[in-house]
Amino acid sequence: MFDEQNGLCAICGYKFGQKPSDCYVDHCHATKIVRGLLCQNCNSAIGYAKDDPEVLVKASQYVANFKFSLAR
């Protein structure tokens, strides 16, 4: 899986190996199926959102909207 992802976080592209233990195995908490390898920040974000895609989409829209409003 590490090689398939070219040593990068599946979400943000962080290059693993910059810090000790910076590669996390992500899994679905409901099915226990492994989804991929993530950095600590991305793994934590998904965990805090409780694996809820709607929460993550809303968070993305919120950040994008705020970014856009600053550019005006």
CHARMM-style PDB file with segment names, atoms N, HN, CA, C and O in Angstrom:
ATOM      1  N   MET     1       0.825  -1.181   0.000  1.00  0.00      PROA
ATOM      2  CA  MET     1       0.000   0.000   0.000  1.00  0.00      PROA
ATOM      3  C   MET     1       0.881   1.261   0.000  1.00  0.00      PROA
ATOM      4  O   MET     1       0.581   2.239  -0.685  1.00  0.00      PROA
ATOM      5  N   PHE     2       1.962   1.220   0.772  1.00  0.00      PROA
ATOM      6  HN  PHE     2       2.205   0.426   1.328  1.00  0.00      PROA
ATOM      7  CA  PHE     2       2.905   2.338   0.821  1.00  0.00      PROA
ATOM      8  C   PHE     2       3.434   2.639  -0.581  1.00  0.00      PROA
ATOM      9  O   PHE     2       3.456   3.793  -1.011  1.00  0.00      PROA
ATOM     10  N   ASP     3       3.856   1.595  -1.286  1.00  0.00      PROA
ATOM     11  HN  ASP     3       3.838   0.658  -0.937  1.00  0.00      PROA
ATOM     12  CA  ASP     3       4.380   1.757  -2.645  1.00  0.00      PROA
ATOM     13  C   ASP     3       3.288   2.213  -3.618  1.00  0.00      PROA
ATOM     14  O   ASP     3       3.538   3.045  -4.489  1.00  0.00      PROA
ATOM     15  N   GLU     4       2.079   1.665  -3.467  1.00  0.00      PROA
ATOM     16  HN  GLU     4       1.876   0.989  -2.759  1.00  0.00      PROA
ATOM     17  CA  GLU     4       0.956   2.061  -4.334  1.00  0.00      PROA
ATOM     18  C   GLU     4       0.650   3.550  -4.194  1.00  0.00      PROA
ATOM     19  O   GLU     4       0.234   4.190  -5.159  1.00  0.00      PROA
ATOM     20  N   GLN     5       0.854   4.100  -3.002  1.00  0.00      PROA
ATOM     21  HN  GLN     5       1.192   3.580  -2.218  1.00  0.00      PROA
ATOM     22  CA  GLN     5       0.597   5.519  -2.750  1.00  0.00      PROA
ATOM     23  C   GLN     5       1.867   6.358  -2.925  1.00  0.00      PROA
ATOM     24  O   GLN     5       1.883   7.544  -2.596  1.00  0.00      PROA
ATOM     25  N   ASN     6       2.914   5.745  -3.438  1.00  0.00      PROA
ATOM     26  HN  ASN     6       2.902   4.782  -3.705  1.00  0.00      PROA
ATOM     27  CA  ASN     6       4.199   6.431  -3.661  1.00  0.00      PROA
ATOM     28  C   ASN     6       4.739   7.092  -2.403  1.00  0.00      PROA
ATOM     29  O   ASN     6       5.400   8.128  -2.471  1.00  0.00      PROA
ATOM     30  N   GLY     7       4.453   6.483  -1.244  1.00  0.00      PROA
ATOM     31  HN  GLY     7       3.916   5.640  -1.189  1.00  0.00      PROA
ATOM     32  CA  GLY     7       4.947   7.014   0.025  1.00  0.00      PROA
ATOM     33  C   GLY     7       4.293   8.315   0.446  1.00  0.00      PROA
ATOM     34  O   GLY     7       4.859   9.077   1.229  1.00  0.00      PROA
ATOM     35  N   LEU     8       3.087   8.572  -0.079  1.00  0.00      PROA
ATOM     36  HN  LEU     8       2.627   7.953  -0.715  1.00  0.00      PROA
ATOM     37  CA  LEU     8       2.393   9.831   0.191  1.00  0.00      PROA
ATOM     38  C   LEU     8       1.047   9.596   0.862  1.00  0.00      PROA
ATOM     39  O   LEU     8       0.407   8.565   0.654  1.00  0.00      PROA
ATOM     40  N   CYS     9       0.622  10.571   1.675  1.00  0.00      PROA
ATOM     41  HN  CYS     9       1.141  11.408   1.845  1.00  0.00      PROA
ATOM     42  CA  CYS     9      -0.712  10.539   2.277  1.00  0.00      PROA
ATOM     43  C   CYS     9      -1.750  10.520   1.163  1.00  0.00      PROA
ATOM     44  O   CYS     9      -1.642  11.273   0.195  1.00  0.00      PROA
ATOM     45  N   ALA    10      -2.751   9.664   1.299  1.00  0.00      PROA
ATOM     46  HN  ALA    10      -2.838   9.052   2.085  1.00  0.00      PROA
ATOM     47  CA  ALA    10      -3.791   9.511   0.278  1.00  0.00      PROA
ATOM     48  C   ALA    10      -4.657  10.761   0.126  1.00  0.00      PROA
ATOM     49  O   ALA    10      -5.347  10.908  -0.883  1.00  0.00      PROA
ATOM     50  N   ILE    11      -4.633  11.660   1.106  1.00  0.00      PROA
ATOM     51  HN  ILE    11      -4.073  11.541   1.925  1.00  0.00      PROA
ATOM     52  CA  ILE    11      -5.466  12.861   1.023  1.00  0.00      PROA
ATOM     53  C   ILE    11      -4.652  14.095   0.653  1.00  0.00      PROA
ATOM     54  O   ILE    11      -4.941  14.748  -0.350  1.00  0.00      PROA
ATOM     55  N   CYS    12      -3.651  14.417   1.441  1.00  0.00      PROA
ATOM     56  HN  CYS    12      -3.416  13.887   2.255  1.00  0.00      PROA
ATOM     57  CA  CYS    12      -2.949  15.698   1.246  1.00  0.00      PROA
ATOM     58  C   CYS    12      -1.615  15.591   0.521  1.00  0.00      PROA
ATOM     59  O   CYS    12      -1.048  16.608   0.123  1.00  0.00      PROA
ATOM     60  N   GLY    13      -1.107  14.373   0.343  1.00  0.00      PROA
ATOM     61  HN  GLY    13      -1.568  13.547   0.666  1.00  0.00      PROA
ATOM     62  CA  GLY    13       0.152  14.195  -0.367  1.00  0.00      PROA
ATOM     63  C   GLY    13       1.399  14.364   0.477  1.00  0.00      PROA
ATOM     64  O   GLY    13       2.506  14.426  -0.058  1.00  0.00      PROA
ATOM     65  N   TYR    14       1.236  14.439   1.799  1.00  0.00      PROA
ATOM     66  HN  TYR    14       0.337  14.388   2.234  1.00  0.00      PROA
ATOM     67  CA  TYR    14       2.391  14.513   2.701  1.00  0.00      PROA
ATOM     68  C   TYR    14       3.328  13.336   2.431  1.00  0.00      PROA
ATOM     69  O   TYR    14       2.871  12.201   2.299  1.00  0.00      PROA
ATOM     70  N   LYS    15       4.630  13.597   2.347  1.00  0.00      PROA
ATOM     71  HN  LYS    15       5.001  14.519   2.454  1.00  0.00      PROA
ATOM     72  CA  LYS    15       5.613  12.533   2.104  1.00  0.00      PROA
ATOM     73  C   LYS    15       5.976  11.877   3.424  1.00  0.00      PROA
ATOM     74  O   LYS    15       6.544  12.516   4.310  1.00  0.00      PROA
ATOM     75  N   PHE    16       5.645  10.598   3.551  1.00  0.00      PROA
ATOM     76  HN  PHE    16       5.184  10.079   2.832  1.00  0.00      PROA
ATOM     77  CA  PHE    16       5.957   9.857   4.767  1.00  0.00      PROA
ATOM     78  C   PHE    16       7.460   9.738   4.960  1.00  0.00      PROA
ATOM     79  O   PHE    16       8.221   9.722   3.993  1.00  0.00      PROA
ATOM     80  N   GLY    17       7.881   9.656   6.222  1.00  0.00      PROA
ATOM     81  HN  GLY    17       7.263   9.670   7.007  1.00  0.00      PROA
ATOM     82  CA  GLY    17       9.284   9.477   6.546  1.00  0.00      PROA
ATOM     83  C   GLY    17       9.971  10.751   7.010  1.00  0.00      PROA
ATOM     84  O   GLY    17      11.162  10.732   7.320  1.00  0.00      PROA
ATOM     85  N   GLN    18       9.235  11.863   7.061  1.00  0.00      PROA
ATOM     86  HN  GLN    18       8.267  11.879   6.810  1.00  0.00      PROA
ATOM     87  CA  GLN    18       9.819  13.116   7.526  1.00  0.00      PROA
ATOM     88  C   GLN    18       9.935  13.159   9.052  1.00  0.00      PROA
ATOM     89  O   GLN    18      10.769  13.877   9.604  1.00  0.00      PROA
ATOM     90  N   LYS    19       9.092  12.386   9.714  1.00  0.00      PROA
ATOM     91  HN  LYS    19       8.414  11.803   9.266  1.00  0.00      PROA
ATOM     92  CA  LYS    19       9.098  12.269  11.180  1.00  0.00      PROA
ATOM     93  C   LYS    19       8.921  10.798  11.527  1.00  0.00      PROA
ATOM     94  O   LYS    19       8.375  10.037  10.728  1.00  0.00      PROA
ATOM     95  N   PRO    20       9.374  10.388  12.702  1.00  0.00      PROA
ATOM     96  CA  PRO    20       9.136   8.996  13.110  1.00  0.00      PROA
ATOM     97  C   PRO    20       7.629   8.719  13.239  1.00  0.00      PROA
ATOM     98  O   PRO    20       6.874   9.565  13.719  1.00  0.00      PROA
ATOM     99  N   SER    21       7.223   7.573  12.823  1.00  0.00      PROA
ATOM    100  HN  SER    21       7.836   6.886  12.433  1.00  0.00      PROA
ATOM    101  CA  SER    21       5.818   7.132  12.963  1.00  0.00      PROA
ATOM    102  C   SER    21       4.829   8.134  12.394  1.00  0.00      PROA
ATOM    103  O   SER    21       3.870   8.501  13.072  1.00  0.00      PROA
ATOM    104  N   ASP    22       5.043   8.586  11.159  1.00  0.00      PROA
ATOM    105  HN  ASP    22       5.823   8.288  10.608  1.00  0.00      PROA
ATOM    106  CA  ASP    22       4.139   9.578  10.577  1.00  0.00      PROA
ATOM    107  C   ASP    22       3.177   8.990   9.549  1.00  0.00      PROA
ATOM    108  O   ASP    22       2.552   9.733   8.791  1.00  0.00      PROA
ATOM    109  N   CYS    23       3.055   7.685   9.516  1.00  0.00      PROA
ATOM    110  HN  CYS    23       3.563   7.082  10.131  1.00  0.00      PROA
ATOM    111  CA  CYS    23       2.185   6.992   8.559  1.00  0.00      PROA
ATOM    112  C   CYS    23       1.127   6.208   9.340  1.00  0.00      PROA
ATOM    113  O   CYS    23       1.456   5.348  10.157  1.00  0.00      PROA
ATOM    114  N   TYR    24      -0.140   6.514   9.079  1.00  0.00      PROA
ATOM    115  HN  TYR    24      -0.407   7.213   8.415  1.00  0.00      PROA
ATOM    116  CA  TYR    24      -1.239   5.883   9.806  1.00  0.00      PROA
ATOM    117  C   TYR    24      -2.087   5.054   8.853  1.00  0.00      PROA
ATOM    118  O   TYR    24      -2.395   5.497   7.746  1.00  0.00      PROA
ATOM    119  N   VAL    25      -2.461   3.860   9.276  1.00  0.00      PROA
ATOM    120  HN  VAL    25      -2.210   3.501  10.175  1.00  0.00      PROA
ATOM    121  CA  VAL    25      -3.333   2.996   8.479  1.00  0.00      PROA
ATOM    122  C   VAL    25      -4.770   3.413   8.775  1.00  0.00      PROA
ATOM    123  O   VAL    25      -5.253   3.255   9.897  1.00  0.00      PROA
ATOM    124  N   ASP    26      -5.447   3.944   7.761  1.00  0.00      PROA
ATOM    125  HN  ASP    26      -5.054   4.071   6.850  1.00  0.00      PROA
ATOM    126  CA  ASP    26      -6.836   4.391   7.923  1.00  0.00      PROA
ATOM    127  C   ASP    26      -7.772   3.231   7.619  1.00  0.00      PROA
ATOM    128  O   ASP    26      -7.541   2.443   6.701  1.00  0.00      PROA
ATOM    129  N   HSD    27      -8.837   3.147   8.413  1.00  0.00      PROA
ATOM    130  HN  HSD    27      -9.025   3.787   9.158  1.00  0.00      PROA
ATOM    131  CA  HSD    27      -9.838   2.100   8.191  1.00  0.00      PROA
ATOM    132  C   HSD    27     -11.222   2.642   8.509  1.00  0.00      PROA
ATOM    133  O   HSD    27     -11.370   3.597   9.272  1.00  0.00      PROA
ATOM    134  N   CYS    28     -12.216   2.032   7.924  1.00  0.00      PROA
ATOM    135  HN  CYS    28     -12.096   1.257   7.303  1.00  0.00      PROA
ATOM    136  CA  CYS    28     -13.609   2.353   8.216  1.00  0.00      PROA
ATOM    137  C   CYS    28     -13.939   1.760   9.576  1.00  0.00      PROA
ATOM    138  O   CYS    28     -13.740   0.565   9.793  1.00  0.00      PROA
ATOM    139  N   HSD    29     -14.438   2.571  10.488  1.00  0.00      PROA
ATOM    140  HN  HSD    29     -14.600   3.542  10.312  1.00  0.00      PROA
ATOM    141  CA  HSD    29     -14.740   2.075  11.827  1.00  0.00      PROA
ATOM    142  C   HSD    29     -15.947   1.141  11.851  1.00  0.00      PROA
ATOM    143  O   HSD    29     -16.067   0.308  12.750  1.00  0.00      PROA
ATOM    144  N   ALA    30     -16.835   1.271  10.877  1.00  0.00      PROA
ATOM    145  HN  ALA    30     -16.738   1.948  10.148  1.00  0.00      PROA
ATOM    146  CA  ALA    30     -18.010   0.398  10.820  1.00  0.00      PROA
ATOM    147  C   ALA    30     -17.667  -0.971  10.266  1.00  0.00      PROA
ATOM    148  O   ALA    30     -18.100  -1.986  10.811  1.00  0.00      PROA
ATOM    149  N   THR    31     -16.881  -1.014   9.173  1.00  0.00      PROA
ATOM    150  HN  THR    31     -16.528  -0.189   8.731  1.00  0.00      PROA
ATOM    151  CA  THR    31     -16.596  -2.293   8.510  1.00  0.00      PROA
ATOM    152  C   THR    31     -15.211  -2.852   8.836  1.00  0.00      PROA
ATOM    153  O   THR    31     -14.933  -4.026   8.592  1.00  0.00      PROA
ATOM    154  N   LYS    32     -14.346  -1.999   9.388  1.00  0.00      PROA
ATOM    155  HN  LYS    32     -14.571  -1.045   9.586  1.00  0.00      PROA
ATOM    156  CA  LYS    32     -12.947  -2.347   9.697  1.00  0.00      PROA
ATOM    157  C   LYS    32     -12.092  -2.533   8.437  1.00  0.00      PROA
ATOM    158  O   LYS    32     -10.955  -2.994   8.533  1.00  0.00      PROA
ATOM    159  N   ILE    33     -12.616  -2.184   7.272  1.00  0.00      PROA
ATOM    160  HN  ILE    33     -13.540  -1.809   7.194  1.00  0.00      PROA
ATOM    161  CA  ILE    33     -11.870  -2.317   6.023  1.00  0.00      PROA
ATOM    162  C   ILE    33     -10.835  -1.196   5.923  1.00  0.00      PROA
ATOM    163  O   ILE    33     -11.149  -0.025   6.136  1.00  0.00      PROA
ATOM    164  N   VAL    34      -9.606  -1.572   5.598  1.00  0.00      PROA
ATOM    165  HN  VAL    34      -9.352  -2.523   5.425  1.00  0.00      PROA
ATOM    166  CA  VAL    34      -8.530  -0.597   5.437  1.00  0.00      PROA
ATOM    167  C   VAL    34      -8.765   0.192   4.152  1.00  0.00      PROA
ATOM    168  O   VAL    34      -9.019  -0.377   3.090  1.00  0.00      PROA
ATOM    169  N   ARG    35      -8.673   1.538   4.277  1.00  0.00      PROA
ATOM    170  HN  ARG    35      -8.466   2.000   5.140  1.00  0.00      PROA
ATOM    171  CA  ARG    35      -8.902   2.410   3.126  1.00  0.00      PROA
ATOM    172  C   ARG    35      -7.612   2.905   2.512  1.00  0.00      PROA
ATOM    173  O   ARG    35      -7.521   3.064   1.294  1.00  0.00      PROA
ATOM    174  N   GLY    36      -6.618   3.150   3.341  1.00  0.00      PROA
ATOM    175  HN  GLY    36      -6.692   3.021   4.330  1.00  0.00      PROA
ATOM    176  CA  GLY    36      -5.365   3.682   2.814  1.00  0.00      PROA
ATOM    177  C   GLY    36      -4.461   4.171   3.923  1.00  0.00      PROA
ATOM    178  O   GLY    36      -4.739   3.973   5.106  1.00  0.00      PROA
ATOM    179  N   LEU    37      -3.368   4.816   3.525  1.00  0.00      PROA
ATOM    180  HN  LEU    37      -3.142   4.977   2.564  1.00  0.00      PROA
ATOM    181  CA  LEU    37      -2.400   5.367   4.470  1.00  0.00      PROA
ATOM    182  C   LEU    37      -2.546   6.876   4.506  1.00  0.00      PROA
ATOM    183  O   LEU    37      -2.618   7.529   3.466  1.00  0.00      PROA
ATOM    184  N   LEU    38      -2.590   7.426   5.717  1.00  0.00      PROA
ATOM    185  HN  LEU    38      -2.532   6.895   6.563  1.00  0.00      PROA
ATOM    186  CA  LEU    38      -2.774   8.852   5.912  1.00  0.00      PROA
ATOM    187  C   LEU    38      -1.723   9.418   6.852  1.00  0.00      PROA
ATOM    188  O   LEU    38      -1.118   8.694   7.643  1.00  0.00      PROA
ATOM    189  N   CYS    39      -1.517  10.730   6.750  1.00  0.00      PROA
ATOM    190  HN  CYS    39      -2.009  11.318   6.107  1.00  0.00      PROA
ATOM    191  CA  CYS    39      -0.676  11.418   7.719  1.00  0.00      PROA
ATOM    192  C   CYS    39      -1.504  11.636   8.989  1.00  0.00      PROA
ATOM    193  O   CYS    39      -2.715  11.417   8.988  1.00  0.00      PROA
ATOM    194  N   GLN    40      -0.863  12.057  10.045  1.00  0.00      PROA
ATOM    195  HN  GLN    40       0.121  12.234  10.046  1.00  0.00      PROA
ATOM    196  CA  GLN    40      -1.563  12.248  11.324  1.00  0.00      PROA
ATOM    197  C   GLN    40      -2.683  13.271  11.206  1.00  0.00      PROA
ATOM    198  O   GLN    40      -3.773  13.056  11.735  1.00  0.00      PROA
ATOM    199  N   ASN    41      -2.431  14.378  10.521  1.00  0.00      PROA
ATOM    200  HN  ASN    41      -1.545  14.552  10.091  1.00  0.00      PROA
ATOM    201  CA  ASN    41      -3.458  15.417  10.415  1.00  0.00      PROA
ATOM    202  C   ASN    41      -4.699  14.926   9.684  1.00  0.00      PROA
ATOM    203  O   ASN    41      -5.818  15.141  10.150  1.00  0.00      PROA
ATOM    204  N   CYS    42      -4.515  14.273   8.550  1.00  0.00      PROA
ATOM    205  HN  CYS    42      -3.606  14.098   8.172  1.00  0.00      PROA
ATOM    206  CA  CYS    42      -5.657  13.775   7.783  1.00  0.00      PROA
ATOM    207  C   CYS    42      -6.387  12.667   8.535  1.00  0.00      PROA
ATOM    208  O   CYS    42      -7.617  12.620   8.531  1.00  0.00      PROA
ATOM    209  N   ASN    43      -5.645  11.787   9.171  1.00  0.00      PROA
ATOM    210  HN  ASN    43      -4.646  11.826   9.174  1.00  0.00      PROA
ATOM    211  CA  ASN    43      -6.248  10.716   9.951  1.00  0.00      PROA
ATOM    212  C   ASN    43      -7.074  11.300  11.101  1.00  0.00      PROA
ATOM    213  O   ASN    43      -8.177  10.829  11.378  1.00  0.00      PROA
ATOM    214  N   SER    44      -6.542  12.311  11.760  1.00  0.00      PROA
ATOM    215  HN  SER    44      -5.646  12.693  11.535  1.00  0.00      PROA
ATOM    216  CA  SER    44      -7.262  12.949  12.867  1.00  0.00      PROA
ATOM    217  C   SER    44      -8.517  13.655  12.376  1.00  0.00      PROA
ATOM    218  O   SER    44      -9.568  13.571  13.012  1.00  0.00      PROA
ATOM    219  N   ALA    45      -8.415  14.352  11.246  1.00  0.00      PROA
ATOM    220  HN  ALA    45      -7.561  14.420  10.729  1.00  0.00      PROA
ATOM    221  CA  ALA    45      -9.569  15.072  10.703  1.00  0.00      PROA
ATOM    222  C   ALA    45     -10.730  14.116  10.428  1.00  0.00      PROA
ATOM    223  O   ALA    45     -11.875  14.405  10.775  1.00  0.00      PROA
ATOM    224  N   ILE    46     -10.430  12.989   9.811  1.00  0.00      PROA
ATOM    225  HN  ILE    46      -9.500  12.754   9.530  1.00  0.00      PROA
ATOM    226  CA  ILE    46     -11.471  12.005   9.531  1.00  0.00      PROA
ATOM    227  C   ILE    46     -12.036  11.440  10.826  1.00  0.00      PROA
ATOM    228  O   ILE    46     -13.243  11.236  10.949  1.00  0.00      PROA
ATOM    229  N   GLY    47     -11.166  11.192  11.779  1.00  0.00      PROA
ATOM    230  HN  GLY    47     -10.185  11.358  11.679  1.00  0.00      PROA
ATOM    231  CA  GLY    47     -11.614  10.664  13.066  1.00  0.00      PROA
ATOM    232  C   GLY    47     -12.510  11.636  13.812  1.00  0.00      PROA
ATOM    233  O   GLY    47     -13.547  11.246  14.348  1.00  0.00      PROA
ATOM    234  N   TYR    48     -12.108  12.915  13.848  1.00  0.00      PROA
ATOM    235  HN  TYR    48     -11.266  13.232  13.412  1.00  0.00      PROA
ATOM    236  CA  TYR    48     -12.927  13.924  14.532  1.00  0.00      PROA
ATOM    237  C   TYR    48     -14.275  14.112  13.843  1.00  0.00      PROA
ATOM    238  O   TYR    48     -15.263  14.464  14.488  1.00  0.00      PROA
ATOM    239  N   ALA    49     -14.314  13.875  12.531  1.00  0.00      PROA
ATOM    240  HN  ALA    49     -13.512  13.589  12.007  1.00  0.00      PROA
ATOM    241  CA  ALA    49     -15.572  13.972  11.782  1.00  0.00      PROA
ATOM    242  C   ALA    49     -16.384  12.679  11.896  1.00  0.00      PROA
ATOM    243  O   ALA    49     -17.455  12.560  11.300  1.00  0.00      PROA
ATOM    244  N   LYS    50     -15.878  11.726  12.651  1.00  0.00      PROA
ATOM    245  HN  LYS    50     -15.009  11.823  13.135  1.00  0.00      PROA
ATOM    246  CA  LYS    50     -16.546  10.440  12.883  1.00  0.00      PROA
ATOM    247  C   LYS    50     -16.866   9.703  11.581  1.00  0.00      PROA
ATOM    248  O   LYS    50     -17.922   9.083  11.450  1.00  0.00      PROA
ATOM    249  N   ASP    51     -15.932   9.779  10.612  1.00  0.00      PROA
ATOM    250  HN  ASP    51     -15.075  10.282  10.719  1.00  0.00      PROA
ATOM    251  CA  ASP    51     -16.078   9.093   9.323  1.00  0.00      PROA
ATOM    252  C   ASP    51     -17.329   9.526   8.552  1.00  0.00      PROA
ATOM    253  O   ASP    51     -17.793   8.795   7.677  1.00  0.00      PROA
ATOM    254  N   ASP    52     -17.875  10.694   8.862  1.00  0.00      PROA
ATOM    255  HN  ASP    52     -17.498  11.288   9.572  1.00  0.00      PROA
ATOM    256  CA  ASP    52     -19.109  11.159   8.225  1.00  0.00      PROA
ATOM    257  C   ASP    52     -18.778  12.030   7.012  1.00  0.00      PROA
ATOM    258  O   ASP    52     -18.313  13.158   7.175  1.00  0.00      PROA
ATOM    259  N   PRO    53     -19.011  11.522   5.798  1.00  0.00      PROA
ATOM    260  CA  PRO    53     -18.677  12.283   4.600  1.00  0.00      PROA
ATOM    261  C   PRO    53     -19.400  13.625   4.524  1.00  0.00      PROA
ATOM    262  O   PRO    53     -18.843  14.599   4.016  1.00  0.00      PROA
ATOM    263  N   GLU    54     -20.633  13.687   5.024  1.00  0.00      PROA
ATOM    264  HN  GLU    54     -21.086  12.897   5.436  1.00  0.00      PROA
ATOM    265  CA  GLU    54     -21.374  14.946   4.992  1.00  0.00      PROA
ATOM    266  C   GLU    54     -20.691  16.015   5.837  1.00  0.00      PROA
ATOM    267  O   GLU    54     -20.630  17.177   5.436  1.00  0.00      PROA
ATOM    268  N   VAL    55     -20.186  15.636   6.987  1.00  0.00      PROA
ATOM    269  HN  VAL    55     -20.235  14.692   7.313  1.00  0.00      PROA
ATOM    270  CA  VAL    55     -19.466  16.583   7.846  1.00  0.00      PROA
ATOM    271  C   VAL    55     -18.202  17.059   7.140  1.00  0.00      PROA
ATOM    272  O   VAL    55     -17.873  18.245   7.186  1.00  0.00      PROA
ATOM    273  N   LEU    56     -17.498  16.147   6.492  1.00  0.00      PROA
ATOM    274  HN  LEU    56     -17.766  15.184   6.455  1.00  0.00      PROA
ATOM    275  CA  LEU    56     -16.264  16.518   5.800  1.00  0.00      PROA
ATOM    276  C   LEU    56     -16.547  17.429   4.602  1.00  0.00      PROA
ATOM    277  O   LEU    56     -15.782  18.358   4.344  1.00  0.00      PROA
ATOM    278  N   VAL    57     -17.625  17.179   3.873  1.00  0.00      PROA
ATOM    279  HN  VAL    57     -18.247  16.424   4.082  1.00  0.00      PROA
ATOM    280  CA  VAL    57     -18.004  18.049   2.756  1.00  0.00      PROA
ATOM    281  C   VAL    57     -18.362  19.436   3.288  1.00  0.00      PROA
ATOM    282  O   VAL    57     -17.930  20.442   2.725  1.00  0.00      PROA
ATOM    283  N   LYS    58     -19.140  19.498   4.355  1.00  0.00      PROA
ATOM    284  HN  LYS    58     -19.491  18.680   4.812  1.00  0.00      PROA
ATOM    285  CA  LYS    58     -19.515  20.782   4.949  1.00  0.00      PROA
ATOM    286  C   LYS    58     -18.282  21.536   5.442  1.00  0.00      PROA
ATOM    287  O   LYS    58     -18.196  22.755   5.288  1.00  0.00      PROA
ATOM    288  N   ALA    59     -17.339  20.823   6.026  1.00  0.00      PROA
ATOM    289  HN  ALA    59     -17.409  19.834   6.151  1.00  0.00      PROA
ATOM    290  CA  ALA    59     -16.102  21.454   6.492  1.00  0.00      PROA
ATOM    291  C   ALA    59     -15.329  22.021   5.309  1.00  0.00      PROA
ATOM    292  O   ALA    59     -14.799  23.130   5.385  1.00  0.00      PROA
ATOM    293  N   SER    60     -15.263  21.276   4.231  1.00  0.00      PROA
ATOM    294  HN  SER    60     -15.693  20.375   4.169  1.00  0.00      PROA
ATOM    295  CA  SER    60     -14.569  21.735   3.030  1.00  0.00      PROA
ATOM    296  C   SER    60     -15.242  22.978   2.462  1.00  0.00      PROA
ATOM    297  O   SER    60     -14.564  23.935   2.089  1.00  0.00      PROA
ATOM    298  N   GLN    61     -16.561  22.969   2.395  1.00  0.00      PROA
ATOM    299  HN  GLN    61     -17.112  22.191   2.698  1.00  0.00      PROA
ATOM    300  CA  GLN    61     -17.308  24.124   1.880  1.00  0.00      PROA
ATOM    301  C   GLN    61     -17.117  25.336   2.782  1.00  0.00      PROA
ATOM    302  O   GLN    61     -16.967  26.457   2.296  1.00  0.00      PROA
ATOM    303  N   TYR    62     -17.120  25.120   4.067  1.00  0.00      PROA
ATOM    304  HN  TYR    62     -17.242  24.209   4.462  1.00  0.00      PROA
ATOM    305  CA  TYR    62     -16.923  26.195   5.039  1.00  0.00      PROA
ATOM    306  C   TYR    62     -15.568  26.862   4.833  1.00  0.00      PROA
ATOM    307  O   TYR    62     -15.477  28.088   4.762  1.00  0.00      PROA
ATOM    308  N   VAL    63     -14.523  26.059   4.737  1.00  0.00      PROA
ATOM    309  HN  VAL    63     -14.597  25.063   4.795  1.00  0.00      PROA
ATOM    310  CA  VAL    63     -13.179  26.600   4.554  1.00  0.00      PROA
ATOM    311  C   VAL    63     -13.067  27.302   3.199  1.00  0.00      PROA
ATOM    312  O   VAL    63     -12.500  28.391   3.105  1.00  0.00      PROA
ATOM    313  N   ALA    64     -13.605  26.682   2.161  1.00  0.00      PROA
ATOM    314  HN  ALA    64     -14.065  25.797   2.237  1.00  0.00      PROA
ATOM    315  CA  ALA    64     -13.545  27.286   0.821  1.00  0.00      PROA
ATOM    316  C   ALA    64     -14.289  28.611   0.791  1.00  0.00      PROA
ATOM    317  O   ALA    64     -13.808  29.572   0.190  1.00  0.00      PROA
ATOM    318  N   ASN    65     -15.442  28.682   1.422  1.00  0.00      PROA
ATOM    319  HN  ASN    65     -15.832  27.902   1.910  1.00  0.00      PROA
ATOM    320  CA  ASN    65     -16.228  29.907   1.450  1.00  0.00      PROA
ATOM    321  C   ASN    65     -15.481  31.019   2.192  1.00  0.00      PROA
ATOM    322  O   ASN    65     -15.494  32.171   1.757  1.00  0.00      PROA
ATOM    323  N   PHE    66     -14.846  30.686   3.283  1.00  0.00      PROA
ATOM    324  HN  PHE    66     -14.836  29.750   3.636  1.00  0.00      PROA
ATOM    325  CA  PHE    66     -14.114  31.676   4.053  1.00  0.00      PROA
ATOM    326  C   PHE    66     -12.909  32.178   3.252  1.00  0.00      PROA
ATOM    327  O   PHE    66     -12.613  33.373   3.247  1.00  0.00      PROA
ATOM    328  N   LYS    67     -12.227  31.268   2.585  1.00  0.00      PROA
ATOM    329  HN  LYS    67     -12.467  30.297   2.589  1.00  0.00      PROA
ATOM    330  CA  LYS    67     -11.083  31.629   1.755  1.00  0.00      PROA
ATOM    331  C   LYS    67     -11.513  32.586   0.647  1.00  0.00      PROA
ATOM    332  O   LYS    67     -10.844  33.581   0.368  1.00  0.00      PROA
ATOM    333  N   PHE    68     -12.653  32.258   0.015  1.00  0.00      PROA
ATOM    334  HN  PHE    68     -13.196  31.449   0.241  1.00  0.00      PROA
ATOM    335  CA  PHE    68     -13.169  33.084  -1.070  1.00  0.00      PROA
ATOM    336  C   PHE    68     -13.532  34.472  -0.552  1.00  0.00      PROA
ATOM    337  O   PHE    68     -13.248  35.467  -1.218  1.00  0.00      PROA
ATOM    338  N   SER    69     -14.151  34.557   0.614  1.00  0.00      PROA
ATOM    339  HN  SER    69     -14.382  33.748   1.155  1.00  0.00      PROA
ATOM    340  CA  SER    69     -14.572  35.854   1.140  1.00  0.00      PROA
ATOM    341  C   SER    69     -13.384  36.742   1.473  1.00  0.00      PROA
ATOM    342  O   SER    69     -13.506  37.966   1.431  1.00  0.00      PROA
ATOM    343  N   LEU    70     -12.244  36.158   1.802  1.00  0.00      PROA
ATOM    344  HN  LEU    70     -12.145  35.164   1.837  1.00  0.00      PROA
ATOM    345  CA  LEU    70     -11.055  36.946   2.088  1.00  0.00      PROA
ATOM    346  C   LEU    70     -10.423  37.507   0.813  1.00  0.00      PROA
ATOM    347  O   LEU    70      -9.738  38.529   0.856  1.00  0.00      PROA
ATOM    348  N   ALA    71     -10.651  36.847  -0.309  1.00  0.00      PROA
ATOM    349  HN  ALA    71     -11.208  36.018  -0.344  1.00  0.00      PROA
ATOM    350  CA  ALA    71     -10.025  37.248  -1.562  1.00  0.00      PROA
ATOM    351  C   ALA    71     -10.712  38.466  -2.187  1.00  0.00      PROA
ATOM    352  O   ALA    71     -10.143  39.116  -3.064  1.00  0.00      PROA
ATOM    353  N   ARG    72     -11.914  38.772  -1.748  1.00  0.00      PROA
ATOM    354  HN  ARG    72     -12.377  38.244  -1.035  1.00  0.00      PROA
ATOM    355  CA  ARG    72     -12.670  39.886  -2.324  1.00  0.00      PROA
ATOM    356  C   ARG    72     -12.057  41.210  -2.040  1.00  0.00      PROA
ATOM    357  OT1 ARG    72     -12.585  42.238  -2.463  1.00  0.00      PROA
TER     358      ARG     72
END
